Amino acid sequence: MRSPLLSLPGAVPAEGADEGVAAHYGDIFREQRRLAAGQGFVDLSHRGVVTVTGDDRLSWLHLLLTQHVSELPPQQATEALILSPHGHVEHALYLVDDGVTTWAHVEPGTQQALIAYLESMKFFYRVEITDATADYAVVHLPAGSIADASGAAAVRETPYGRDLFVPRAELEKLAAGWGEPAGSWAYEALRIEGHRPRLGFETDHRTIPHEVDWLSTAVHLQKGCYRGQETVARVHNLGRPPRRLVLLHLDGTEEVLPPHGTEVRLAAEGQEGRPVGFVTSSARHFELGPVALALVKRNVPVDAVLLAGRVPAGQEVVVPQ
């Protein structure tokens, strides 16, 4: 779904998972600085939007999600996952309930599979699930922003900013009141700095929540049963995850950032060494320089210098060893 905001001056379309919105508007570092200062906005209108209505919506979602939502207060933002029976991450939902409707935004293109699963679990519960992507767009206002959000149908207030669900037909008009736009590259650089995992980037088919620090934001360890809970409890109580997320500070002399999937090795073993992980996301940060998130084996020493492809990198711990 192509955003109308790609018609704004300087917009350069994003590719890959973020296709449909702008990667940048001509100056990625200036855009990052504005967001860090609480100014401007990010067009995330390519993300999927799913709504759930009905009297049983929260109690029903509580049975399916990793998060405690049965008594979720109106306007309180939360995150939640849907796991496979073996505890692997299948969906990540960014939620808020307005007292009548539960709103969620999800990774682009994943809403159809999510809705199919939710529909299969309705049974006798009084809930209605809707793919609202065609009608509502997601926009991000950074933390500290004083921009007017009154045109939004729902708002998720988080420590790193507000996610607005706005009528798609009014997106272009409302954007005129939010200041200067920032592209997905700027948003991603700040996401990487904040160690915030993203489905399909920091996850693969065998990712469990512990590996990417989703236990701190998207999993409630004291709630009742849900699919995959046994794995979550077992690893939390009896062991440690096989991999851990790290922030890599990349050698700034390299011109090309290591893309998603780039193998990570111990620098001491060189290019011929055995891979110990892979790069999940990378960006050029306006203060930190080139950075990346990577999933590495749990037993990789936290002080070891790594190679992301051919790029030397130091580690910053996200998930403890």
C-alpha positions as CSV (number, residue, x, y, z in Angstrom):
1,M,0.0,0.0,0.0
2,R,1.7,3.2,-1.3
3,S,1.6,6.1,1.1
4,P,0.3,9.5,-0.2
5,L,3.1,11.1,1.9
6,L,5.6,9.8,-0.7
7,S,4.6,12.9,-2.6
8,L,6.2,15.1,0.0
9,P,9.4,17.0,-1.1
10,G,12.5,14.9,-1.0
11,A,10.8,11.6,-0.3
12,V,12.9,8.6,-1.4
13,P,10.9,5.3,-1.3
14,A,11.9,2.5,1.0
15,E,12.5,-1.0,-0.3
16,G,12.0,-4.4,1.2
17,A,9.9,-4.8,4.3
18,D,9.2,-1.0,4.5
19,E,8.2,-0.6,0.9
20,G,5.3,1.8,0.6
21,V,6.7,4.6,2.8
22,A,9.7,6.9,2.6
23,A,13.2,5.6,3.5
24,H,14.3,9.3,4.0
25,Y,13.6,12.8,2.9
26,G,17.1,13.8,1.9
27,D,19.0,14.0,5.2
28,I,19.0,10.9,7.4
29,F,21.0,12.4,10.2
30,R,19.0,15.6,10.4
31,E,15.8,13.5,10.5
32,Q,17.2,11.4,13.4
33,R,18.2,14.5,15.3
34,R,14.7,15.9,15.0
35,L,13.1,12.7,16.2
36,A,15.5,12.5,19.1
37,A,14.5,16.1,20.0
38,G,10.8,15.2,19.9
39,Q,10.1,16.9,16.6
40,G,8.4,15.7,13.4
41,F,6.8,12.4,12.6
42,V,7.4,9.0,10.9
43,D,5.0,7.6,8.3
44,L,4.4,4.0,9.2
45,S,1.2,3.6,7.1
46,H,2.6,0.4,5.5
47,R,2.0,-1.5,8.8
48,G,-0.9,-3.7,9.2
49,V,-3.8,-2.7,11.4
50,V,-6.1,-5.2,13.2
51,T,-9.0,-4.4,15.4
52,V,-11.0,-6.6,17.8
53,T,-14.4,-5.6,19.2
54,G,-17.0,-7.3,21.3
55,D,-17.6,-7.8,25.0
56,D,-15.2,-10.7,25.3
57,R,-12.3,-9.1,23.4
58,L,-9.9,-8.7,26.3
59,S,-10.6,-11.9,28.1
60,W,-10.3,-13.8,24.8
61,L,-7.1,-12.1,23.8
62,H,-5.7,-12.9,27.2
63,L,-6.0,-16.6,26.5
64,L,-4.0,-16.3,23.2
65,L,-1.3,-13.7,23.9
66,T,1.9,-13.7,26.0
67,Q,0.8,-10.5,27.7
68,H,-1.7,-10.0,30.6
69,V,-4.5,-8.1,28.9
70,S,-7.7,-9.3,30.6
71,E,-7.9,-6.1,32.7
72,L,-6.0,-3.8,30.3
73,P,-7.1,-0.2,31.2
74,P,-8.3,2.0,28.4
75,Q,-5.6,4.0,26.6
76,Q,-2.7,1.9,28.2
77,A,-0.3,0.7,25.5
78,T,1.2,-2.8,25.7
79,E,3.0,-5.3,23.5
80,A,2.2,-9.0,23.1
81,L,3.3,-12.0,21.1
82,I,1.7,-15.1,19.7
83,L,3.9,-18.1,20.0
84,S,4.0,-21.5,18.3
85,P,3.3,-24.6,20.4
86,H,7.0,-24.9,20.9
87,G,7.4,-21.3,22.1
88,H,8.8,-19.7,18.9
89,V,7.6,-16.2,18.1
90,E,5.0,-16.1,15.3
91,H,3.5,-12.6,15.7
92,A,4.2,-9.4,17.5
93,L,1.3,-7.1,18.3
94,Y,1.5,-3.4,19.5
95,L,-1.8,-2.9,21.3
96,V,-4.0,-0.3,22.9
97,D,-7.7,-0.6,23.9
98,D,-10.0,2.4,23.9
99,G,-12.7,0.9,26.0
100,V,-14.7,-0.4,23.0
101,T,-12.1,-1.6,20.5
102,T,-8.7,-3.2,20.8
103,W,-6.3,-1.7,18.2
104,A,-3.1,-3.4,17.1
105,H,-0.5,-2.6,14.5
106,V,1.7,-5.4,13.2
107,E,4.5,-5.9,10.6
108,P,3.5,-5.1,7.0
109,G,1.9,-8.1,5.3
110,T,1.5,-10.2,8.5
111,Q,-2.1,-9.1,9.4
112,Q,-3.7,-11.7,7.1
113,A,-2.0,-14.7,8.8
114,L,-2.6,-13.2,12.2
115,I,-6.3,-12.7,11.5
116,A,-6.6,-16.3,10.1
117,Y,-5.2,-17.6,13.4
118,L,-7.4,-15.4,15.5
119,E,-10.5,-16.4,13.5
120,S,-9.6,-20.1,14.1
121,M,-9.7,-19.4,17.8
122,K,-13.0,-17.5,18.1
123,F,-15.1,-20.5,19.1
124,F,-18.1,-19.2,21.1
125,Y,-16.5,-15.9,22.2
126,R,-18.3,-12.6,21.5
127,V,-15.5,-11.0,19.4
128,E,-15.2,-9.5,15.9
129,I,-11.8,-9.3,14.2
130,T,-11.3,-6.8,11.4
131,D,-8.4,-6.1,9.0
132,A,-8.5,-2.3,9.2
133,T,-5.4,-1.7,7.2
134,A,-7.2,-0.2,4.3
135,D,-9.0,2.3,6.5
136,Y,-6.4,3.3,9.1
137,A,-2.8,4.2,8.9
138,V,-0.1,4.2,11.6
139,V,2.0,7.3,12.3
140,H,4.7,7.7,15.0
141,L,5.2,10.9,17.0
142,P,8.5,10.8,18.9
143,A,8.7,11.1,22.7
144,G,8.5,14.8,23.7
145,S,6.4,15.7,20.7
146,I,3.7,18.3,21.3
147,A,2.0,17.7,17.9
148,D,-1.8,17.5,17.9
149,A,-3.0,13.9,18.0
150,S,-6.7,14.7,18.2
151,G,-7.3,13.4,14.7
152,A,-6.4,9.9,15.7
153,A,-9.0,7.2,16.3
154,A,-6.6,5.6,18.9
155,V,-3.2,6.5,20.4
156,R,-0.5,4.2,21.9
157,E,1.5,6.2,24.4
158,T,5.0,4.6,24.9
159,P,8.3,5.7,26.5
160,Y,9.7,6.3,23.0
161,G,6.7,8.1,21.5
162,R,3.1,7.9,20.4
163,D,1.7,5.6,17.7
164,L,-1.4,7.1,16.1
165,F,-4.1,5.1,14.3
166,V,-5.5,7.8,11.9
167,P,-8.1,7.5,9.2
168,R,-6.1,6.7,6.0
169,A,-8.3,9.1,4.0
170,E,-7.2,12.0,6.3
171,L,-3.5,11.1,6.5
172,E,-2.2,13.7,4.1
173,K,-4.3,16.5,5.7
174,L,-3.3,15.6,9.3
175,A,0.4,15.3,8.4
176,A,0.5,19.0,7.6
177,G,0.2,19.7,11.4
178,W,2.9,17.3,12.6
179,G,6.0,19.1,11.5
180,E,8.7,17.8,9.2
181,P,8.7,14.1,8.2
182,A,11.4,11.6,9.0
183,G,11.8,8.4,7.1
184,S,12.0,4.7,8.0
185,W,15.8,4.8,8.1
186,A,15.8,7.4,10.9
187,Y,13.2,5.5,12.8
188,E,15.1,2.2,12.4
189,A,18.4,3.9,13.7
190,L,16.6,5.0,16.9
191,R,15.0,1.6,17.2
192,I,18.3,-0.2,17.0
193,E,19.8,2.3,19.5
194,G,16.9,1.4,21.9
195,H,17.5,-2.4,21.4
196,R,13.8,-2.8,20.3
197,P,13.4,-6.1,18.4
198,R,11.4,-6.3,15.2
199,L,9.6,-9.4,14.0
200,G,11.3,-10.8,10.8
201,F,14.5,-8.8,11.6
202,E,15.6,-9.9,15.0
203,T,13.5,-13.1,14.7
204,D,13.7,-16.3,12.6
205,H,11.7,-19.5,12.7
206,R,13.3,-20.6,16.0
207,T,13.4,-17.4,18.0
208,I,12.0,-17.5,21.6
209,P,11.2,-14.3,23.4
210,H,14.1,-14.6,25.9
211,E,16.7,-14.2,23.1
212,V,15.6,-10.7,22.1
213,D,14.6,-9.3,25.5
214,W,10.9,-9.5,24.8
215,L,10.4,-10.8,28.3
216,S,10.8,-7.3,29.5
217,T,8.1,-5.8,27.3
218,A,5.8,-8.4,25.7
219,V,5.6,-11.4,28.1
220,H,3.9,-11.6,31.4
221,L,5.6,-14.4,33.4
222,Q,2.8,-14.8,36.0
223,K,-0.2,-15.1,33.8
224,G,-2.1,-18.3,33.0
225,C,-1.7,-20.7,30.1
226,Y,-1.2,-19.7,26.5
227,R,0.3,-21.5,23.5
228,G,4.0,-21.9,24.0
229,Q,4.0,-21.0,27.7
230,E,5.7,-24.2,28.8
231,T,8.8,-23.2,26.8
232,V,8.8,-19.7,28.2
233,A,8.5,-20.9,31.8
234,R,11.1,-23.7,31.4
235,V,13.8,-21.5,29.8
236,H,13.1,-18.7,32.3
237,N,13.2,-20.9,35.4
238,L,15.6,-23.7,34.5
239,G,17.9,-22.5,31.8
240,R,19.1,-19.8,29.5
241,P,18.2,-19.1,25.8
242,P,20.6,-20.6,23.2
243,R,21.2,-17.1,21.7
244,R,21.2,-13.5,22.9
245,L,20.7,-10.2,21.2
246,V,23.6,-7.7,21.2
247,L,24.2,-4.2,19.9
248,L,27.2,-4.0,17.7
249,H,29.3,-0.9,17.4
250,L,30.7,-1.3,13.9
251,D,34.0,-0.1,12.5
252,G,33.2,3.3,11.0
253,T,35.8,3.1,8.3
254,E,33.6,0.7,6.2
255,E,31.4,2.3,3.7
256,V,28.8,-0.5,3.4
257,L,26.7,-1.6,6.3
258,P,26.4,-5.4,6.9
259,P,22.8,-6.3,5.8
260,H,20.4,-8.6,7.6
261,G,21.7,-12.2,7.6
262,T,25.4,-11.3,7.5
263,E,27.3,-13.9,9.4
264,V,29.0,-12.9,12.7
265,R,32.3,-14.5,13.7
266,L,34.9,-14.0,16.5
267,A,37.5,-11.6,15.2
268,A,40.2,-13.7,16.8
269,E,39.3,-16.5,14.4
270,G,39.2,-14.4,11.3
271,Q,37.1,-14.9,8.2
272,E,37.6,-18.6,8.3
273,G,36.2,-18.9,11.8
274,R,32.9,-20.7,12.5
275,P,29.9,-18.3,12.5
276,V,28.6,-17.5,16.0
277,G,25.5,-15.5,14.9
278,F,24.1,-13.1,12.3
279,V,23.3,-9.5,11.9
280,T,19.6,-8.7,12.2
281,S,19.4,-4.9,11.6
282,S,21.9,-2.2,10.8
283,A,21.9,1.6,10.5
284,R,24.0,4.7,10.6
285,H,23.2,6.5,13.8
286,F,23.7,10.3,14.1
287,E,25.7,10.0,17.4
288,L,26.8,6.4,17.7
289,G,28.0,6.0,14.1
290,P,27.3,2.6,12.3
291,V,25.5,0.2,14.6
292,A,23.7,-3.1,14.3
293,L,21.7,-5.6,16.2
294,A,22.8,-9.2,16.1
295,L,21.8,-12.6,17.5
296,V,24.8,-14.5,18.7
297,K,25.3,-17.8,20.6
298,R,24.9,-17.4,24.3
299,N,28.4,-18.5,25.2
300,V,30.1,-15.8,23.0
301,P,32.3,-13.8,25.5
302,V,30.7,-10.4,26.1
303,D,34.0,-8.7,25.7
304,A,35.0,-10.5,22.5
305,V,35.6,-8.4,19.3
306,L,33.4,-9.7,16.5
307,L,33.4,-9.6,12.7
308,A,30.1,-8.7,11.0
309,G,31.0,-10.0,7.6
310,R,34.4,-8.2,7.2
311,V,33.5,-5.3,9.6
312,P,35.1,-5.4,13.1
313,A,32.6,-4.7,15.9
314,G,32.5,-4.4,19.7
315,Q,29.5,-5.7,21.6
316,E,27.1,-4.0,23.9
317,V,25.1,-6.4,26.1
318,V,21.3,-6.4,25.6
319,V,20.5,-9.9,26.9
320,P,22.8,-11.1,29.6
321,Q,25.0,-14.2,28.9
